[in-house]
Amino acid sequence: MKTAKLLKSAVDHHLNGRLIDAEAGYRKIVRIDKRHFDALHLLGVVCFQRGRLDEALALIARALTLQPDSPEALNNFGLALNAQGSFDDAAANFRRALALRPDYGDALNNLGLALAALGRFEDAIAAYDRAIELKPDSTDSLLNKGQALLTCGRYRDGWRLLENRFALGNGNYTRPFTGRQWKGTEFHGKTLLIWCEQGFGDSLQFIRYAELCKRRGGAVTVLCPRPLARILGSNRAVDAVAVSTENLAFDAQVAAMSLPYVLASPAEPARIDSAKLVSDPVLPAEVPYLHVDPAARAFWRPRIGEARSPRVGLVWNGCTHENNPAAILGSSRKSLHLSQLSRLLDNPRPSFFSLQLGAAAGQIAELALTERLVDVMEGVSDFMDTAALIETLDLVISVDTAVAHLAGALGKPVWLLLRFDACWRWLRDRNDSPWYPTARLFRQPSPGDWSSVVAEVDRALEAFHPGP
């Protein structure tokens, strides 16, 4: 009876997002009864939600020894395995859950995630379709199917399904405005507000659509986080930039990542040919579409100085998402430790400069690389400062993070180091990008295999010669 009351209280905390209190409650139950299935299972779920992956796996595995045929525990164990990058094992657990409960929509959706991560996109789409058939308003499955379609280059249907993101009701997709939504009509003499969403990289990528918007009307205002304000304002179709909704005047508004959907027409291509670079009216790829302010250029150019060519900028770690433990798990798989780039840094020909921000920048000193890899980021306050540094370089080598998008938008050669299950925007089975003509993609041949990627980049760097 005592554990039943404790469990009810802990579950209540859990359902209401009070994860610290929920964890304390589940731990108290486990201290009383080390074989309490629900407490072990749900404690593992909380650990997963708080970003403690190894602990989550161990706890849910213990729970499964007690009830090996629990569809819920098998599903959650699969989620943790998927976050770890063990996609085959994750898919096996989802299938086992579905064998026990064929109408388990969450397990179908999660099976789709695992199959997509393995590159089996048609099978993933089939799993999402079965989940949607069971629950037509399954926002997660609709959105995940949309991203799978985008990865396959099926853009028209992908953009349409991506519009479901605002129905999720979580902090990743927030709509600050509900009225006056722009539908792509002409707005001469009026003001269109384009508001940025999600990450910095998304904003840098999708601001390219401001020019297509400008052709349909009057003034274009962009609402964005302060670190993006100066660089997004450098797009020649942007008339004004705001960093707050206070006193913001506009006639119509649209989310930046909705623009490909809003601007599309039935006559435009529905698919990107994954074998070659194509021209698409709703995938404008003319670069540069962002520009460095002359004052910033003059201020930051001396930081690079007269270093010998090729001058190469490095970014090896993505955003840490400090307030989003679940996002940390995904970010960690697309990031490297600086020590993994030692093969590049041993090459005596290039001059290397760090464009890395955050705690990972401390790895330069930890590895005694301060002379080989010059940290030029002290005093950088926004993306315009970073852009001025990039403009002085010959090449940027980066993991999938905002700096890579910035380099591509500036028309600078950029090499992306991509995890096996790369983001939808990099498509599949290609080493170029229709988004950034100056980009070259280096993909993991198998999950977690960064050594092969670094070896390939090292060979390419040997052959690299800066343009005029």
C-alpha positions in Angstrom: 0.0 0.0 0.0 2.8 2.4 0.9 4.5 1.9 -2.5 1.2 2.3 -4.3 0.7 5.8 -2.8 4.3 6.7 -3.5 4.0 5.6 -7.1 0.8 7.6 -7.6 2.5 10.7 -6.3 5.6 10.2 -8.4 3.6 9.5 -11.6 1.6 12.7 -10.9 4.8 14.7 -10.7 6.0 13.0 -13.9 2.9 13.7 -15.9 3.1 17.4 -14.9 6.7 17.7 -15.9 8.2 17.9 -12.4 11.0 15.5 -13.3 13.2 16.1 -10.3 10.3 15.3 -7.9 9.3 12.3 -10.0 12.8 10.9 -9.9 13.0 11.3 -6.1 9.7 9.5 -5.8 10.7 6.6 -8.0 14.0 6.2 -6.2 12.3 6.1 -2.9 10.1 3.2 -4.1 13.2 1.3 -5.5 14.9 1.7 -2.1 11.9 -0.1 -0.5 11.5 -2.7 -3.3 14.4 -3.2 -5.7 12.2 -5.4 -7.9 9.4 -2.8 -8.4 8.8 -2.9 -12.1 6.9 0.3 -12.6 9.4 2.3 -10.4 12.4 1.0 -12.3 10.9 1.5 -15.7 9.6 5.0 -15.0 12.8 6.0 -13.3 14.6 5.0 -16.4 12.2 7.1 -18.5 12.9 10.1 -16.3 16.7 9.6 -16.6 16.3 9.5 -20.4 14.2 12.7 -20.3 16.9 14.3 -18.2 19.7 13.3 -20.7 21.3 10.5 -18.6 21.3 7.9 -21.3 23.5 5.2 -19.8 21.5 5.2 -16.5 18.2 5.1 -18.4 19.3 2.0 -20.4 20.5 0.2 -17.3 17.2 0.9 -15.4 14.9 -0.1 -18.2 16.9 -3.2 -18.8 16.5 -4.1 -15.1 12.7 -3.6 -15.4 12.6 -5.8 -18.5 14.1 -8.7 -16.6 11.1 -8.5 -14.4 8.5 -8.1 -17.1 10.1 -8.9 -20.5 6.8 -8.7 -22.3 5.9 -5.1 -21.4 5.2 -3.2 -24.7 5.7 0.1 -22.9 9.1 -0.8 -21.5 10.3 -2.3 -24.8 9.2 0.9 -26.6 11.1 3.1 -24.1 14.1 0.9 -24.2 14.1 1.2 -27.9 13.9 5.0 -27.6 17.0 5.0 -25.4 18.8 2.7 -27.8 17.9 4.9 -30.7 19.3 8.0 -28.9 22.5 6.0 -28.3 22.8 5.3 -32.0 22.1 1.6 -31.7 19.4 1.7 -34.4 19.2 -2.0 -35.3 18.7 -2.9 -31.6 16.2 -0.1 -31.2 14.2 -1.4 -34.2 14.2 -4.9 -32.8 12.7 -3.6 -29.5 10.0 -1.6 -31.3 9.1 -4.7 -33.4 8.9 -6.8 -30.2 6.6 -4.3 -28.7 4.4 -4.3 -31.8 4.3 -8.1 -31.8 2.7 -7.9 -28.4 0.5 -4.9 -29.3 0.0 -4.5 -33.0 -2.0 -1.3 -32.6 0.7 0.5 -30.6 1.0 3.7 -32.5 3.9 5.2 -30.5 6.0 2.1 -31.2 5.1 2.3 -34.9 6.2 6.0 -35.0 9.4 5.1 -33.1 10.1 2.2 -35.4 9.9 4.7 -38.3 12.6 6.8 -36.5 14.9 3.9 -36.2 14.4 2.8 -39.8 15.0 6.3 -41.0 18.2 6.5 -39.0 19.3 3.3 -40.8 18.6 4.9 -44.1 15.6 2.7 -44.8 13.3 5.6 -45.6 10.6 3.8 -47.6 10.2 1.3 -44.7 10.1 4.3 -42.3 7.4 6.0 -44.2 5.4 2.8 -44.2 5.7 2.6 -40.4 4.6 6.3 -40.1 1.7 5.6 -42.4 0.5 2.7 -40.3 0.7 5.0 -37.2 -1.2 7.7 -38.9 -3.9 5.2 -40.0 -4.4 4.3 -36.4 -4.4 7.9 -35.3 -4.9 10.4 -38.1 -4.0 13.4 -36.0 -0.8 11.8 -34.8 1.3 15.0 -35.0 4.6 13.2 -34.3 4.1 10.7 -37.1 2.9 13.3 -39.5 6.0 15.5 -38.8 8.4 12.5 -38.9 6.9 11.4 -42.2 7.4 14.9 -43.5 11.1 14.9 -42.5 11.6 11.5 -44.1 10.0 12.8 -47.4 12.3 15.8 -47.3 15.3 13.6 -46.8 14.3 11.7 -49.9 13.9 14.9 -51.8 10.1 14.7 -52.0 9.8 18.3 -51.1 6.3 19.3 -52.0 4.7 16.7 -49.7 7.5 17.1 -47.2 6.9 20.8 -46.7 3.2 20.3 -46.4 3.6 17.8 -43.6 6.2 19.9 -41.9 3.4 22.4 -41.2 2.1 20.0 -38.5 5.1 21.1 -36.3 3.1 23.8 -34.5 0.5 21.3 -33.4 3.0 19.5 -31.2 2.5 21.9 -28.4 6.1 21.8 -27.1 8.8 24.3 -26.8 10.6 23.3 -30.0 7.9 24.7 -32.2 6.3 27.8 -30.9 4.1 30.2 -32.9 4.2 33.7 -31.5 1.4 34.9 -33.8 -1.8 33.3 -34.9 -3.6 35.9 -37.0 -2.8 37.6 -40.3 -1.0 34.5 -41.6 0.6 35.1 -45.0 -0.5 32.7 -47.8 1.9 33.9 -50.5 -0.3 36.6 -52.0 1.0 40.0 -53.2 1.5 42.6 -50.5 2.4 45.8 -52.3 2.5 48.8 -50.0 2.3 46.6 -47.0 4.7 44.9 -44.5 5.4 41.2 -44.3 6.9 39.9 -41.1 9.1 36.8 -41.4 9.7 35.3 -37.9 12.6 33.0 -37.2 12.0 29.7 -35.4 14.0 26.7 -34.1 17.8 27.0 -34.2 20.2 29.6 -35.5 21.1 27.4 -38.4 17.5 27.1 -39.5 17.2 30.9 -39.6 20.5 31.3 -41.5 19.3 28.7 -44.0 15.8 30.0 -44.6 16.4 33.7 -44.7 17.2 33.1 -48.4 13.5 33.1 -49.1 13.2 36.8 -48.2 14.1 37.7 -51.8 11.2 35.6 -53.2 8.9 37.3 -50.7 10.2 40.7 -51.6 9.2 40.1 -55.3 5.6 39.8 -54.2 5.2 43.0 -52.3 6.4 45.9 -50.2 8.5 45.9 -47.0 10.0 42.8 -45.4 10.7 42.8 -41.7 12.5 39.9 -39.9 12.0 39.0 -36.3 14.9 37.0 -34.9 17.1 36.5 -31.8 19.6 39.3 -31.2 22.7 37.3 -32.2 21.3 36.9 -35.7 20.0 40.5 -36.2 23.0 42.1 -38.0 23.7 39.2 -40.3 20.1 38.5 -41.3 19.7 42.3 -41.9 22.5 42.0 -44.5 20.2 40.1 -46.8 19.3 42.7 -49.4 15.6 41.9 -49.4 15.3 42.6 -45.7 14.1 46.1 -44.9 14.1 46.0 -41.1 15.1 43.6 -38.3 13.4 43.3 -34.9 14.5 41.4 -31.9 11.4 41.9 -29.9 7.6 41.8 -30.5 7.2 45.0 -28.7 5.7 47.7 -30.9 6.1 45.5 -33.9 3.9 46.6 -36.9 3.1 44.3 -39.8 0.2 43.5 -42.1 0.9 39.7 -42.5 3.3 37.2 -40.9 4.8 33.9 -41.7 7.3 31.5 -40.1 10.6 31.4 -42.0 10.5 27.6 -42.3 7.0 27.7 -43.8 8.2 29.8 -46.7 9.0 26.9 -49.1 5.5 25.6 -48.6 3.8 29.0 -48.9 5.8 29.9 -52.0 5.4 26.6 -53.8 3.0 26.1 -56.7 1.8 22.9 -58.4 4.0 23.7 -61.5 7.2 23.5 -59.5 9.2 20.3 -59.0 7.9 17.9 -56.4 11.2 16.1 -56.0 14.9 16.7 -55.8 17.0 14.3 -57.9 19.3 12.9 -55.3 21.9 12.1 -57.9 22.7 15.7 -59.0 22.3 19.3 -58.1 19.1 20.8 -59.6 17.6 24.2 -59.9 14.3 24.6 -58.1 12.2 27.8 -58.0 11.5 27.2 -54.3 15.0 26.2 -53.4 17.0 29.3 -54.2 20.7 28.5 -54.0 22.3 31.7 -55.3 25.1 32.6 -52.9 26.1 34.8 -51.2 22.8 35.9 -49.8 24.3 37.2 -46.6 27.0 39.8 -46.5 29.7 41.1 -44.1 29.5 44.7 -42.9 32.6 46.7 -43.9 33.2 47.9 -40.3 33.1 44.3 -39.0 35.4 43.2 -41.8 37.9 45.9 -40.9 37.8 45.1 -37.2 38.1 41.3 -37.4 40.5 40.8 -40.4 43.6 41.5 -38.3 42.6 38.6 -36.0 43.5 36.2 -38.9 46.4 38.4 -40.0 48.8 37.3 -42.7 48.6 33.6 -41.9 49.8 31.2 -44.6 47.2 29.7 -46.9 45.1 27.6 -46.8 43.5 29.3 -43.8 41.0 26.8 -42.3 38.4 27.4 -39.7 37.3 24.5 -37.5 34.1 23.8 -35.5 33.9 20.4 -34.0 31.0 20.6 -31.5 27.4 21.5 -31.9 25.1 23.5 -29.7 24.8 22.0 -26.2 21.1 22.8 -25.7 21.8 23.4 -22.0 18.1 23.7 -21.2 17.0 20.7 -23.3 18.5 17.5 -22.0 16.8 15.4 -24.8 18.4 17.6 -27.5 21.8 17.1 -25.9 21.7 13.4 -26.8 21.1 14.3 -30.5 23.7 17.0 -30.5 26.3 14.7 -28.9 26.1 12.3 -31.8 26.8 15.0 -34.4 29.7 16.4 -32.4 33.4 15.3 -32.0 36.0 15.8 -29.3 38.9 17.9 -30.6 41.2 15.0 -30.1 39.4 13.2 -32.9 40.7 15.8 -35.4 44.3 15.3 -34.5 45.0 13.8 -37.9 44.0 17.0 -39.5 45.9 19.2 -37.1 49.0 17.1 -37.8 49.0 18.4 -41.4 51.6 21.1 -41.4 50.4 22.9 -44.6 47.2 24.7 -43.4 46.8 27.4 -40.8 44.0 26.4 -38.4 41.7 28.8 -36.6 39.0 27.8 -34.1 35.5 29.1 -34.7 34.2 27.1 -31.8 32.2 28.6 -29.0 31.1 27.1 -25.7 32.8 24.7 -23.3 34.3 22.7 -26.2 36.6 25.5 -27.0 38.4 24.7 -23.8 39.7 21.5 -25.4 42.3 23.5 -27.3 44.1 24.3 -24.1 43.5 20.9 -22.6 45.2 19.3 -25.5 48.0 21.9 -25.6 47.1 23.0 -29.1 47.0 26.8 -28.6 49.8 27.3 -31.1 48.5 24.9 -33.7 44.9 25.9 -33.5 44.4 29.6 -32.9 41.3 30.6 -31.0 39.9 33.8 -32.7 36.5 33.9 -31.0 37.3 36.0 -28.0 35.0 39.1 -28.1 32.7 37.6 -30.8 29.2 38.8 -29.9 27.0 37.8 -32.8 27.0 36.0 -36.2 28.2 39.2 -38.0 31.4 39.0 -36.1 31.8 35.3 -37.0 30.9 36.1 -40.6 33.7 38.6 -40.7 36.2 36.0 -39.5 34.9 33.4 -42.0 35.3 35.8 -44.9 39.0 36.0 -44.2 39.4 32.2 -44.3 39.8 29.9 -47.3 37.8 27.1 -45.9 35.5 26.2 -43.0 35.4 22.6 -41.8 32.4 22.1 -39.4 30.0 19.6 -37.9 26.3 20.2 -38.6 25.9 23.5 -36.7 25.0 27.1 -37.4 28.6 28.1 -38.5 28.3 25.7 -41.4 25.1 27.4 -42.6 26.7 30.8 -42.1 29.7 29.8 -44.3 27.4 28.4 -47.0 25.2 31.5 -47.0 28.4 33.7 -47.4 29.4 31.6 -50.4 32.5 30.3 -48.6 33.8 26.8 -49.2 32.5 24.7 -46.3 33.0 21.0 -45.6 30.4 19.4 -43.3 31.1 16.4 -41.1 27.8 14.5 -40.9 26.7 11.7 -38.6 25.3 8.6 -40.3 21.7 9.7 -39.7 22.2 13.2 -40.9 19.5 15.8 -40.8 16.9 15.8 -43.6 18.3 19.0 -45.2 21.4 17.2 -46.3 19.3 14.6 -48.3 21.1 11.2 -48.8 23.6 9.5 -50.9 25.3 12.7 -52.1 28.3 14.8 -51.2 27.0 18.1 -52.4 24.0 20.2 -51.4 21.3 22.0 -53.4 21.1 24.5 -50.5 24.7 25.5 -50.5 26.7 25.3 -53.8 30.0 25.7 -52.0 29.4 22.9 -49.5 30.9 19.4 -49.6 29.5 16.7 -47.4 31.5 14.0 -45.6 29.2 11.3 -44.1 29.8 8.6 -41.6 29.7 5.3 -43.4 28.2 3.7 -40.3 26.8 5.0 -37.0 29.5 6.6 -34.8 32.4 6.2 -37.4 34.1 9.5 -37.2 37.5 8.1 -37.9 36.6 7.3 -41.5 35.1 10.8 -41.9 38.3 12.5 -40.6 40.5 10.3 -42.8 38.5 11.3 -45.9 38.6 15.0 -44.9 42.4 14.7 -44.4 42.9 13.4 -47.9 40.7 16.1 -49.3 42.6 18.8 -47.4 45.9 17.5 -48.9 44.4 18.2 -52.3 42.7 21.5 -51.4 43.9 24.7 -53.0 42.1 28.0 -52.3 40.5 29.8 -55.2 41.6 33.2 -56.4 
